[in-house]
Amino acid sequence: MDMGLRRVLLVVLSLAGGVAGVFAVIGLLNLAYGAGVTLERYTATYAVLTGLPLALLVGVWLDYFLGTGILREGPESGQDK
């Protein structure tokens, strides 16, 4: 698979994971507390502040598994450059 395609796939799947995570958090809030939380009551600010970190978390793992090289692997052979 082409590297560009893998990187586009990483971004798309990360954003989808962030959006799915927001709905999962809302669902868990409703199950745990019975609060009747809807997306309207959760507001756009909290949705963004929940979805972005979840999308970044999914992106880090997808970067590892897809091998896109967006994130550095770390210091090579113990030497700082």
Residue, then its C-alpha position, 0 to 999 in steps of 0.5 A: m500500500d502506498m505511504g500517502l494512502r496509509r497516511v490518509l487512511l490514518v487521518v480518516l480512521s482517527l477522526a472516525g474513532g474520535v467521533a465514535g468515542v464521543f458517542a461511546v462516552i455519552g452512552l457510558l454516561n447514560l448507562a452509569y448515571g442514568a443522566g439522560v445525556t444527549l449530544e445537544r446537552y453535551t454541547a459542541t465544546y465538550a464534544v470537541l474536547t472529548g473527540l480530539p484527544l480520543a482521535l489522537l490516541v487512535g492516531v498514535w496506535l494506527d501510526y504504529f500498526l500502519g507504519t506510516g512514520i508520522l511519529r518518530e520511533g525514538p532515539e536510535s542506538g541510544q544516541d541523542k542527535 
